[in-house]
Amino acid sequence: MITKEIKAEIVEKYGDNNKDTGKSEVQIAIFTNRIQDLTHHLESHKKDNATRRGLILLVSKRRRLLNYLQRTDINRYRQVIAALKLRK
């Protein structure tokens, strides 16, 4: 689960100011953090299908945001991919 402190750090790092939670980069970073937490949870709880469904929904939301960012501003998309290390 993402705490207030972690979310505040993410917003500060990827947003223009500390209250800029609507920016695509911030949302993608928050989704990435939540996806990592859920992935770690599912490694030890393999039969937790409700969490698995939530994980799939989060991955889909992040993918849609990344597609939007790629369509609108390719440079910001590349910066997010590099900063979050989403591609190998």
Secondary structure, 3 states (H helix, E strand, C coil): CCCHHHHHHHHHHHCCCCCCCCCHHHHHHHHHHHHHHHHHHHHHCCCCHHHHHHHHHHHHHHHHHHHHHHHHCHHHHHHHHHHHCCCC
